[in-house]
Amino acid sequence: MSFTTGGGQIPPEFNTFQDTLLVVSHSENWGYNHYLKKNFRENYTGPYKIISSKEIENYPVDEYRYIFDNSLSYTTTRYHYSTTPTSATFTITDRKLEKDYTTPSSSKYSKLMRAYIKALEENRKKSM
């Protein structure tokens, strides 16, 4: 899977971004948060801060321009009555321009997340 600025998944100015990326965690989903922390720790060398969605308003747009978040679709099984994510998309929101850059959907959310984080890191490093 390829993620590019031209394809609309990465903000055009992300390659000059050196500030802290806000990364939204979701307290209701321990598994997601586990992979979120692991994938960022292993694949992103720029500054980032993992926060809850309620904390976003505490971070000024001029200092924290971009937010990394997701959208998960869930399915509940009848037999075990468990709810599991069935597909995901990931988004970088440019708070300054009020624009979203989103990945295609995938049922392999951790692999999609890891690939997207790697692409963001490669794009960010282009200016170095």
PyRosetta script that sets phi, psi and omega in degrees:
from pyrosetta import init, pose_from_sequence

init()
pose = pose_from_sequence("MSFTTGGGQIPPEFNTFQDTLLVVSHSENWGYNHYLKKNFRENYTGPYKIISSKEIENYPVDEYRYIFDNSLSYTTTRYHYSTTPTSATFTITDRKLEKDYTTPSSSKYSKLMRAYIKALEENRKKSM")
pose.set_psi(1, 136.8)
pose.set_omega(1, -176.6)
pose.set_phi(2, -113.3)
pose.set_psi(2, 136.4)
pose.set_omega(2, 178.2)
pose.set_phi(3, -123.6)
pose.set_psi(3, 124.9)
pose.set_omega(3, -176.1)
pose.set_phi(4, -139.0)
pose.set_psi(4, 166.5)
pose.set_omega(4, 173.6)
pose.set_phi(5, -70.8)
pose.set_psi(5, -41.4)
pose.set_omega(5, 179.7)
pose.set_phi(6, -64.6)
pose.set_psi(6, -31.3)
pose.set_omega(6, 179.7)
pose.set_phi(7, -81.3)
pose.set_psi(7, -7.6)
pose.set_omega(7, 176.5)
pose.set_phi(8, 88.1)
pose.set_psi(8, 12.9)
pose.set_omega(8, 179.4)
pose.set_phi(9, -97.8)
pose.set_psi(9, -19.4)
pose.set_omega(9, -178.0)
pose.set_phi(10, -128.3)
pose.set_psi(10, 132.4)
pose.set_omega(10, 179.1)
pose.set_phi(11, -60.1)
pose.set_psi(11, 139.3)
pose.set_omega(11, -178.9)
pose.set_phi(12, -57.4)
pose.set_psi(12, -31.6)
pose.set_omega(12, -178.0)
pose.set_phi(13, -92.9)
pose.set_psi(13, 7.2)
pose.set_omega(13, -177.7)
pose.set_phi(14, -66.7)
pose.set_psi(14, -26.2)
pose.set_omega(14, -179.0)
pose.set_phi(15, -71.1)
pose.set_psi(15, -10.5)
pose.set_omega(15, 174.7)
pose.set_phi(16, -107.5)
pose.set_psi(16, 4.7)
pose.set_omega(16, -175.5)
pose.set_phi(17, -78.1)
pose.set_psi(17, 121.1)
pose.set_omega(17, 178.3)
pose.set_phi(18, -123.9)
pose.set_psi(18, -1.8)
pose.set_omega(18, -179.3)
pose.set_phi(19, -80.9)
pose.set_psi(19, -175.8)
pose.set_omega(19, -177.7)
pose.set_phi(20, -81.0)
pose.set_psi(20, 127.9)
pose.set_omega(20, 175.6)
pose.set_phi(21, -85.0)
pose.set_psi(21, 127.2)
pose.set_omega(21, 174.6)
pose.set_phi(22, -84.5)
pose.set_psi(22, 129.7)
pose.set_omega(22, -177.6)
pose.set_phi(23, -119.3)
pose.set_psi(23, 120.2)
pose.set_omega(23, -174.9)
pose.set_phi(24, -88.1)
pose.set_psi(24, 124.5)
pose.set_omega(24, 174.1)
pose.set_phi(25, -97.8)
pose.set_psi(25, 165.6)
pose.set_omega(25, -178.6)
pose.set_phi(26, -130.5)
pose.set_psi(26, 106.4)
pose.set_omega(26, -173.0)
pose.set_phi(27, -59.7)
pose.set_psi(27, -25.2)
pose.set_omega(27, -178.8)
pose.set_phi(28, -78.2)
pose.set_psi(28, -4.0)
pose.set_omega(28, -175.1)
pose.set_phi(29, -132.9)
pose.set_psi(29, 86.8)
pose.set_omega(29, -178.5)
pose.set_phi(30, -58.9)
pose.set_psi(30, -43.4)
pose.set_omega(30, -178.1)
pose.set_phi(31, -60.6)
pose.set_psi(31, -44.7)
pose.set_omega(31, 178.1)
pose.set_phi(32, -60.8)
pose.set_psi(32, -47.4)
pose.set_omega(32, -178.4)
pose.set_phi(33, -62.6)
pose.set_psi(33, -35.8)
pose.set_omega(33, 176.7)
pose.set_phi(34, -59.6)
pose.set_psi(34, -50.8)
pose.set_omega(34, 179.9)
pose.set_phi(35, -67.8)
pose.set_psi(35, -34.9)
pose.set_omega(35, 177.7)
pose.set_phi(36, -59.0)
pose.set_psi(36, -51.6)
pose.set_omega(36, -179.9)
pose.set_phi(37, -62.8)
pose.set_psi(37, -45.8)
pose.set_omega(37, -178.7)
pose.set_phi(38, -62.5)
pose.set_psi(38, -47.5)
pose.set_omega(38, -177.3)
pose.set_phi(39, -67.3)
pose.set_psi(39, -38.2)
pose.set_omega(39, 176.4)
pose.set_phi(40, -69.1)
pose.set_psi(40, -44.5)
pose.set_omega(40, -179.5)
pose.set_phi(41, -58.5)
pose.set_psi(41, -40.2)
pose.set_omega(41, -174.9)
pose.set_phi(42, -87.7)
pose.set_psi(42, -19.3)
pose.set_omega(42, -169.4)
pose.set_phi(43, -127.6)
pose.set_psi(43, -3.9)
pose.set_omega(43, -176.5)
pose.set_phi(44, -130.0)
pose.set_psi(44, 118.4)
pose.set_omega(44, -176.3)
pose.set_phi(45, -99.3)
pose.set_psi(45, -8.4)
pose.set_omega(45, 177.3)
pose.set_phi(46, -76.2)
pose.set_psi(46, 170.4)
pose.set_omega(46, 178.6)
pose.set_phi(47, -71.6)
pose.set_psi(47, 136.3)
pose.set_omega(47, 176.0)
pose.set_phi(48, -147.7)
pose.set_psi(48, 158.6)
pose.set_omega(48, 179.5)
pose.set_phi(49, -137.6)
pose.set_psi(49, 123.7)
pose.set_omega(49, 178.8)
pose.set_phi(50, -87.5)
pose.set_psi(50, 124.4)
pose.set_omega(50, -175.8)
pose.set_phi(51, -136.4)
pose.set_psi(51, 168.7)
pose.set_omega(51, 172.2)
pose.set_phi(52, -88.3)
pose.set_psi(52, 162.1)
pose.set_omega(52, 180.0)
pose.set_phi(53, -63.4)
pose.set_psi(53, -28.1)
pose.set_omega(53, 178.6)
pose.set_phi(54, -68.8)
pose.set_psi(54, -22.4)
pose.set_omega(54, -177.3)
pose.set_phi(55, -85.2)
pose.set_psi(55, -12.5)
pose.set_omega(55, -174.7)
pose.set_phi(56, -52.9)
pose.set_psi(56, -42.3)
pose.set_omega(56, -177.0)
pose.set_phi(57, -63.4)
pose.set_psi(57, -16.4)
pose.set_omega(57, 178.6)
pose.set_phi(58, -80.1)
pose.set_psi(58, -6.3)
pose.set_omega(58, -175.7)
pose.set_phi(59, -114.4)
pose.set_psi(59, 114.1)
pose.set_omega(59, -177.1)
pose.set_phi(60, -65.4)
pose.set_psi(60, 141.7)
pose.set_omega(60, -177.4)
pose.set_phi(61, -57.8)
pose.set_psi(61, -39.9)
pose.set_omega(61, -176.4)
pose.set_phi(62, -68.1)
pose.set_psi(62, -21.1)
pose.set_omega(62, 177.7)
pose.set_phi(63, -101.5)
pose.set_psi(63, -26.3)
pose.set_omega(63, -176.7)
pose.set_phi(64, -130.2)
pose.set_psi(64, 78.7)
pose.set_omega(64, -172.5)
pose.set_phi(65, -71.6)
pose.set_psi(65, -40.5)
pose.set_omega(65, -171.8)
pose.set_phi(66, -110.0)
pose.set_psi(66, 143.9)
pose.set_omega(66, 176.6)
pose.set_phi(67, -126.6)
pose.set_psi(67, 132.7)
pose.set_omega(67, 174.1)
pose.set_phi(68, -100.2)
pose.set_psi(68, 125.9)
pose.set_omega(68, 179.2)
pose.set_phi(69, -148.5)
pose.set_psi(69, 179.3)
pose.set_omega(69, -178.5)
pose.set_phi(70, -137.8)
pose.set_psi(70, 171.3)
pose.set_omega(70, 170.3)
pose.set_phi(71, -137.0)
pose.set_psi(71, 116.8)
pose.set_omega(71, 180.0)
pose.set_phi(72, -106.9)
pose.set_psi(72, 141.3)
pose.set_omega(72, 170.9)
pose.set_phi(73, -102.8)
pose.set_psi(73, 138.3)
pose.set_omega(73, -176.0)
pose.set_phi(74, -118.4)
pose.set_psi(74, 154.7)
pose.set_omega(74, 173.6)
pose.set_phi(75, -131.9)
pose.set_psi(75, 138.1)
pose.set_omega(75, 176.0)
pose.set_phi(76, -105.8)
pose.set_psi(76, 126.8)
pose.set_omega(76, 179.6)
pose.set_phi(77, -82.0)
pose.set_psi(77, 144.9)
pose.set_omega(77, -179.1)
pose.set_phi(78, -73.2)
pose.set_psi(78, -35.6)
pose.set_omega(78, -170.9)
pose.set_phi(79, -82.2)
pose.set_psi(79, -38.1)
pose.set_omega(79, -178.1)
pose.set_phi(80, -106.6)
pose.set_psi(80, -5.7)
pose.set_omega(80, -179.3)
pose.set_phi(81, 50.9)
pose.set_psi(81, 43.1)
pose.set_omega(81, 176.9)
pose.set_phi(82, -112.8)
pose.set_psi(82, 150.3)
pose.set_omega(82, 179.4)
pose.set_phi(83, -111.1)
pose.set_psi(83, 126.1)
pose.set_omega(83, -179.7)
pose.set_phi(84, -132.1)
pose.set_psi(84, 149.5)
pose.set_omega(84, 177.3)
pose.set_phi(85, -68.6)
pose.set_psi(85, 137.2)
pose.set_omega(85, 179.3)
pose.set_phi(86, -109.7)
pose.set_psi(86, -23.9)
pose.set_omega(86, 174.7)
pose.set_phi(87, -159.2)
pose.set_psi(87, 160.2)
pose.set_omega(87, -177.5)
pose.set_phi(88, -145.3)
pose.set_psi(88, 154.1)
pose.set_omega(88, 166.0)
pose.set_phi(89, -130.9)
pose.set_psi(89, 153.5)
pose.set_omega(89, 178.1)
pose.set_phi(90, -122.0)
pose.set_psi(90, 146.8)
pose.set_omega(90, -173.9)
pose.set_phi(91, -135.7)
pose.set_psi(91, 138.3)
pose.set_omega(91, 165.2)
pose.set_phi(92, -104.4)
pose.set_psi(92, 123.6)
pose.set_omega(92, 177.0)
pose.set_phi(93, -102.7)
pose.set_psi(93, 124.9)
pose.set_omega(93, 173.6)
pose.set_phi(94, -89.2)
pose.set_psi(94, 104.0)
pose.set_omega(94, -176.1)
pose.set_phi(95, -69.5)
pose.set_psi(95, -28.8)
pose.set_omega(95, -179.8)
pose.set_phi(96, -68.1)
pose.set_psi(96, -45.4)
pose.set_omega(96, -179.5)
pose.set_phi(97, -93.5)
pose.set_psi(97, -6.2)
pose.set_omega(97, -176.6)
pose.set_phi(98, 53.2)
pose.set_psi(98, 53.8)
pose.set_omega(98, -177.3)
pose.set_phi(99, -134.6)
pose.set_psi(99, 142.6)
pose.set_omega(99, 178.6)
pose.set_phi(100, -106.2)
pose.set_psi(100, 144.9)
pose.set_omega(100, 175.8)
pose.set_phi(101, -124.2)
pose.set_psi(101, 114.8)
pose.set_omega(101, -167.3)
pose.set_phi(102, -123.3)
pose.set_psi(102, 144.5)
pose.set_omega(102, 176.1)
pose.set_phi(103, -80.5)
pose.set_psi(103, 163.2)
pose.set_omega(103, 168.0)
pose.set_phi(104, -66.1)
pose.set_psi(104, 165.8)
pose.set_omega(104, 179.6)
pose.set_phi(105, -81.8)
pose.set_psi(105, 147.8)
pose.set_omega(105, 176.6)
pose.set_phi(106, -149.6)
pose.set_psi(106, 148.5)
pose.set_omega(106, 176.1)
pose.set_phi(107, -82.1)
pose.set_psi(107, -14.1)
pose.set_omega(107, 179.2)
pose.set_phi(108, -98.9)
pose.set_psi(108, 73.7)
pose.set_omega(108, -169.0)
pose.set_phi(109, -64.5)
pose.set_psi(109, -34.0)
pose.set_omega(109, 179.4)
pose.set_phi(110, -69.2)
pose.set_psi(110, -40.2)
pose.set_omega(110, 178.1)
pose.set_phi(111, -67.2)
pose.set_psi(111, -41.1)
pose.set_omega(111, 177.1)
pose.set_phi(112, -62.9)
pose.set_psi(112, -45.0)
pose.set_omega(112, 179.4)
pose.set_phi(113, -58.9)
pose.set_psi(113, -48.6)
pose.set_omega(113, -178.8)
pose.set_phi(114, -60.8)
pose.set_psi(114, -45.4)
pose.set_omega(114, -179.7)
pose.set_phi(115, -64.0)
pose.set_psi(115, -39.4)
pose.set_omega(115, -180.0)
pose.set_phi(116, -68.2)
pose.set_psi(116, -43.3)
pose.set_omega(116, 178.4)
pose.set_phi(117, -62.1)
pose.set_psi(117, -41.9)
pose.set_omega(117, 177.5)
pose.set_phi(118, -61.9)
pose.set_psi(118, -41.8)
pose.set_omega(118, 179.1)
pose.set_phi(119, -65.5)
pose.set_psi(119, -39.9)
pose.set_omega(119, 176.5)
pose.set_phi(120, -62.2)
pose.set_psi(120, -43.2)
pose.set_omega(120, 179.4)
pose.set_phi(121, -63.4)
pose.set_psi(121, -45.1)
pose.set_omega(121, 178.7)
pose.set_phi(122, -62.0)
pose.set_psi(122, -42.1)
pose.set_omega(122, 179.0)
pose.set_phi(123, -66.2)
pose.set_psi(123, -41.5)
pose.set_omega(123, 179.5)
pose.set_phi(124, -62.6)
pose.set_psi(124, -38.4)
pose.set_omega(124, -177.0)
pose.set_phi(125, -74.6)
pose.set_psi(125, -13.5)
pose.set_omega(125, -179.1)
pose.set_phi(126, -58.0)
pose.set_psi(126, -29.7)
pose.set_omega(126, -177.4)
pose.set_phi(127, -85.1)
pose.set_psi(127, -8.1)
pose.set_omega(127, -176.2)
pose.set_phi(128, -82.4)
pose.dump_pdb("model.pdb")
